[in-house]
Amino acid sequence: MDKAKGKIKEAAGVLTGDEDRKAEGQAEQRKAAAEKETAKKAKADRAEEEARQAERERDKQRREDKGLLDDVTDTLSGGR
């Protein structure tokens, strides 16, 4: 929305010869682009953290499963 608003202000500034309004419109467009990039990075960061958490959970489950298998193997072989 801010990008569109910025474009409108920029165009109005160009049409009326108002350099301040044109610059304000360009600034709003840059701000909108920066906010979009920040949101995109935050989303990527969340996805990376979720992937790390899922990997930790898988590793934990593998360790637990291995521990259960070790118990079964020991029981079958007469160990313990």
Rosetta constraint file for C-alpha pairs under 8 A:
AtomPair CA 1 CA 5 HARMONIC 6.21 0.50
AtomPair CA 2 CA 6 HARMONIC 5.94 0.50
AtomPair CA 2 CA 28 HARMONIC 6.30 0.50
AtomPair CA 2 CA 29 HARMONIC 6.62 0.50
AtomPair CA 2 CA 32 HARMONIC 5.69 0.50
AtomPair CA 3 CA 7 HARMONIC 6.20 0.50
AtomPair CA 3 CA 28 HARMONIC 6.38 0.50
AtomPair CA 3 CA 29 HARMONIC 4.54 0.50
AtomPair CA 3 CA 30 HARMONIC 7.86 0.50
AtomPair CA 3 CA 32 HARMONIC 5.46 0.50
AtomPair CA 3 CA 33 HARMONIC 7.43 0.50
AtomPair CA 4 CA 8 HARMONIC 6.24 0.50
AtomPair CA 4 CA 29 HARMONIC 7.62 0.50
AtomPair CA 5 CA 9 HARMONIC 6.27 0.50
AtomPair CA 5 CA 25 HARMONIC 7.26 0.50
AtomPair CA 5 CA 28 HARMONIC 7.52 0.50
AtomPair CA 5 CA 29 HARMONIC 7.94 0.50
AtomPair CA 6 CA 10 HARMONIC 6.04 0.50
AtomPair CA 6 CA 24 HARMONIC 7.24 0.50
AtomPair CA 6 CA 25 HARMONIC 3.89 0.50
AtomPair CA 6 CA 26 HARMONIC 5.98 0.50
AtomPair CA 6 CA 27 HARMONIC 7.29 0.50
AtomPair CA 6 CA 28 HARMONIC 4.87 0.50
AtomPair CA 6 CA 29 HARMONIC 5.09 0.50
AtomPair CA 7 CA 11 HARMONIC 6.04 0.50
AtomPair CA 7 CA 25 HARMONIC 5.82 0.50
AtomPair CA 7 CA 26 HARMONIC 7.04 0.50
AtomPair CA 7 CA 29 HARMONIC 6.85 0.50
AtomPair CA 8 CA 12 HARMONIC 6.06 0.50
AtomPair CA 8 CA 25 HARMONIC 7.05 0.50
AtomPair CA 9 CA 13 HARMONIC 6.06 0.50
AtomPair CA 9 CA 21 HARMONIC 6.01 0.50
AtomPair CA 9 CA 22 HARMONIC 6.09 0.50
AtomPair CA 9 CA 24 HARMONIC 7.06 0.50
AtomPair CA 9 CA 25 HARMONIC 4.62 0.50
AtomPair CA 10 CA 14 HARMONIC 6.21 0.50
AtomPair CA 10 CA 21 HARMONIC 6.25 0.50
AtomPair CA 10 CA 22 HARMONIC 3.94 0.50
AtomPair CA 10 CA 23 HARMONIC 6.73 0.50
AtomPair CA 10 CA 24 HARMONIC 7.05 0.50
AtomPair CA 10 CA 25 HARMONIC 4.34 0.50
AtomPair CA 10 CA 26 HARMONIC 6.08 0.50
AtomPair CA 11 CA 15 HARMONIC 6.12 0.50
AtomPair CA 11 CA 22 HARMONIC 6.80 0.50
AtomPair CA 11 CA 25 HARMONIC 7.97 0.50
AtomPair CA 12 CA 16 HARMONIC 6.04 0.50
AtomPair CA 12 CA 18 HARMONIC 7.76 0.50
AtomPair CA 12 CA 21 HARMONIC 7.27 0.50
AtomPair CA 12 CA 22 HARMONIC 7.02 0.50
AtomPair CA 13 CA 17 HARMONIC 5.51 0.50
AtomPair CA 13 CA 18 HARMONIC 4.48 0.50
AtomPair CA 13 CA 19 HARMONIC 5.92 0.50
AtomPair CA 13 CA 20 HARMONIC 7.23 0.50
AtomPair CA 13 CA 21 HARMONIC 4.85 0.50
AtomPair CA 13 CA 22 HARMONIC 4.25 0.50
AtomPair CA 13 CA 23 HARMONIC 7.95 0.50
AtomPair CA 14 CA 18 HARMONIC 6.49 0.50
AtomPair CA 14 CA 19 HARMONIC 7.22 0.50
AtomPair CA 14 CA 22 HARMONIC 6.12 0.50
AtomPair CA 18 CA 22 HARMONIC 6.30 0.50
AtomPair CA 19 CA 23 HARMONIC 6.03 0.50
AtomPair CA 20 CA 24 HARMONIC 6.07 0.50
AtomPair CA 21 CA 25 HARMONIC 6.13 0.50
AtomPair CA 22 CA 26 HARMONIC 6.32 0.50
AtomPair CA 23 CA 27 HARMONIC 6.09 0.50
AtomPair CA 24 CA 28 HARMONIC 6.22 0.50
AtomPair CA 25 CA 29 HARMONIC 6.33 0.50
AtomPair CA 26 CA 30 HARMONIC 6.31 0.50
AtomPair CA 27 CA 31 HARMONIC 6.12 0.50
AtomPair CA 28 CA 32 HARMONIC 6.12 0.50
AtomPair CA 29 CA 33 HARMONIC 6.20 0.50
AtomPair CA 30 CA 34 HARMONIC 6.13 0.50
AtomPair CA 31 CA 35 HARMONIC 6.15 0.50
AtomPair CA 32 CA 36 HARMONIC 6.13 0.50
AtomPair CA 33 CA 37 HARMONIC 6.16 0.50
AtomPair CA 34 CA 38 HARMONIC 6.10 0.50
AtomPair CA 35 CA 39 HARMONIC 6.17 0.50
AtomPair CA 36 CA 40 HARMONIC 6.12 0.50
AtomPair CA 37 CA 41 HARMONIC 6.15 0.50
AtomPair CA 38 CA 42 HARMONIC 6.14 0.50
AtomPair CA 39 CA 43 HARMONIC 6.17 0.50
AtomPair CA 40 CA 44 HARMONIC 6.28 0.50
AtomPair CA 41 CA 45 HARMONIC 6.06 0.50
AtomPair CA 42 CA 46 HARMONIC 6.17 0.50
AtomPair CA 43 CA 47 HARMONIC 6.22 0.50
AtomPair CA 44 CA 48 HARMONIC 6.18 0.50
AtomPair CA 45 CA 49 HARMONIC 6.21 0.50
AtomPair CA 46 CA 50 HARMONIC 6.11 0.50
AtomPair CA 47 CA 51 HARMONIC 6.16 0.50
AtomPair CA 48 CA 52 HARMONIC 6.22 0.50
AtomPair CA 49 CA 53 HARMONIC 6.13 0.50
AtomPair CA 50 CA 54 HARMONIC 6.09 0.50
AtomPair CA 51 CA 55 HARMONIC 6.18 0.50
AtomPair CA 52 CA 56 HARMONIC 6.24 0.50
AtomPair CA 53 CA 57 HARMONIC 6.21 0.50
AtomPair CA 54 CA 58 HARMONIC 6.16 0.50
AtomPair CA 55 CA 59 HARMONIC 6.12 0.50
AtomPair CA 56 CA 60 HARMONIC 6.12 0.50
AtomPair CA 57 CA 61 HARMONIC 6.13 0.50
AtomPair CA 58 CA 62 HARMONIC 6.12 0.50
AtomPair CA 59 CA 63 HARMONIC 6.24 0.50
AtomPair CA 60 CA 64 HARMONIC 6.20 0.50
AtomPair CA 61 CA 65 HARMONIC 5.98 0.50
AtomPair CA 62 CA 66 HARMONIC 5.97 0.50
AtomPair CA 63 CA 67 HARMONIC 6.12 0.50
AtomPair CA 64 CA 68 HARMONIC 6.33 0.50
AtomPair CA 65 CA 69 HARMONIC 6.25 0.50
AtomPair CA 66 CA 70 HARMONIC 6.09 0.50
AtomPair CA 67 CA 71 HARMONIC 6.34 0.50
AtomPair CA 68 CA 72 HARMONIC 6.43 0.50
AtomPair CA 69 CA 73 HARMONIC 6.10 0.50
AtomPair CA 70 CA 74 HARMONIC 6.05 0.50
AtomPair CA 71 CA 75 HARMONIC 6.19 0.50
AtomPair CA 72 CA 76 HARMONIC 6.16 0.50
AtomPair CA 73 CA 77 HARMONIC 6.06 0.50
AtomPair CA 74 CA 78 HARMONIC 5.94 0.50
AtomPair CA 74 CA 79 HARMONIC 4.54 0.50
AtomPair CA 74 CA 80 HARMONIC 6.26 0.50
AtomPair CA 75 CA 79 HARMONIC 5.89 0.50
AtomPair CA 75 CA 80 HARMONIC 7.29 0.50
